[in-house]
Amino acid sequence: MIEVSVARLGLDSSNNSYVVILRERGGRRLLPIWIGKPEAESILIQMNNLKRERPLTHDLCKALILGLGGALRRVSITRVEKSTYFAELHIEGPQGVVQFDARPSDSIAIALRLDAPIFAPASLLMDVDDDELDEEEGDDTPFPVSTDDELTPDQLKAYLENLRPEDFGRFTP
C-alpha cells in the first residue's frame, strides 16, 4: 500500500460527477475517484477549514470515533470492481483495531477531519505525463487547496459547479 493525499477536487463534465484526485506522497502517480456532490462539498469544506453552524455527517463520525475513545489509524482504498471503489476505516479502540467497510469518499472526508493517513494499492495508481503533472502543479489552477477566506454555501456551490476536467488533469474512468 502506498500513502496518498488529496491533491485535487474537480467536476468531470462528461458525466457531471465530482472527482477527488489522490496523489502518491512524494511521488507522481495519481488515483482519481468519482464521488457524489455531498461528499465533494464535505471534502472541500474540510480542506478549506470552513466552519459550519451545524456538524456535517463526517463531523459526526469524527465526534463518535473520538467520543468512544477511538482513533482513526488509517484509511485504505482497497480495490475497484466494476467502476466502484471500496475502502476501509481502520479504527483503534479499547478492543484493538477494527476495520469498517466504507465508501472512499466518506473515508477521505473523515480522514481529513482526523488527520489520518490514506493508503491505496500501487496497482490502482496511474502514472501521469510530465506535461499533465506540470499543469496540475501550476499556480494558475482555480483549485483552492487552502484559504483563509470563508466561502458562503452559494460560493462553494458555484465553485464546485464551475470546475472543469482541465482544472485537475486528464483522466478517464
N, C-alpha and C positions, 0 to 999 in steps of 0.2 A: 504494500500500500504506500502511496505517495501523498505527502501532505500538500494540500491545495488551499488557496484562499480565494475570496470573491474578488474578481478583477473588474467585472463589468456587469451591467444590467441593461437590457435593451428590449426593443419591440421588434419581433420578426414580422414584417409587414406582409410576407407571403401567406401567413396563416393567422395574423393578428394575435399572436401569442407572445408572451414575455419570455425572455431568455436570460438566465443567470450564467455568467461565464466564470468558471473556476480556473485558476491558473496554478500550475505547479510552483511551489515555493522555491525560489532561487532558480527556476528553470523557464523553459519556453513553451512547454506543452499546455494545452487548454482542454477543458471539458465543458461544452455547452449543454445546459439542461433547460428544457422548455417547462415553464411553470405558469401558474394561474396569476391573475391580476392581484387578488388579495395578498398572496404570498410575496409577489414582487413589491407591492407597496410596503409590506411589513419589513422586508429586507432593506429597502431604500430608506425607510424611516429610521431604522437602527443604524445604518451606515452613515447617515447624516445627523445622528444624535438629536433627532427631532423629538419633542415632548408632546404627548397626547394627554388630554384631560382624563381619559379612562384607559385602562390597560387593554391592549390587544390580546388575542388568544395566545400569541407567542410570549407575551409578557406574563400571562397567567401560568403558562408552562414553566417559565423561569421561577416564578414565585412558588409553585408547587414543588419543584425539584429542590430548591433551597430550603423551603419551609419544612420539608420532610427529612431534612438532614442529608440530602444527596448532593452529588456533584456530577456535572456532565463531563466525563473524561474525554470523550471524543465522539465525532460523528463519522460514520463510514458510509460512503456511497458504495454500495456493494456490487450492483450489476445493472444491466439494462436488458429487458426482454420485450420484444415487440414494441419498441419505442417507448417503453415505460421504464423509468429509472426507479431503483429501490435503494433504501438507506436504512441505517440502524443508528439509534441513540445508545450509547454506552454510558449508563448511569450507575455511579457507585453510591451505595447506601450502606446501612448497618449490616445487611446480609451479603455484601460483596457487590460485584459488578453485574448488572442485569442489562441485557440487550433488548431493545424495543424496536420492532419494525415501524418505520415511519417513511413518509414521503420526503424526498430530498429537499424540496422547497421548505417544508416545515422544519426539517432538521437544520438547514442552513440558517434560517431565521432564529432558531433557538440557540444554535452555536454562537452566532454573533452576539446575542444578548448575554451569554455566559462566558464569552471569550474562550471557547473550547476549540481545539484543533479539528479540522475537517480532512478526511483522507479519502482517496479514491484509488482503485486498482490502476496500475500502469497501462493495462490493456484498454482502458476507456479514454485515456488522454490522447489528444490529437496534436501532431506536430503542425506548426504554422510556418509559413514562409517568412523570411526576414522582412519583406515589404509589409505583410499583414501585421507583424509584430510592431514595426515602426509606426504604422498607422494607429495602432492601439495605444502606444505609449506617447503619442503626440499630445502637446499641451492644448491643442485646439479642440479636443474632443468635448462634446457638451455633457459628458457624464460626470456628475458631481460625486466624487468618492467621499469627500467630507467637506463640510462647510459650517461656518458659524452662523449663517443666516438660517432662520427657521422658515420653512415653506408652509404656506397655508394648504389645507386639503385641496383647494382648487388648483393651486400652483403645482402641487405634487401630481395631481391627475393630468394636468396639461403637459407636464414634463414627460410622464410615462407615455402618454398618447402620441407625443411628437418624436419619440426615439425612432431611429431608422436602423436597419441592419448595418449600414456603414458606420454607425456610431460605436459598434463593438467588434467589427471584423466580419469576415466572410465564413459562414458556417452552413452546413446542410444537415437537416435532421436525420 
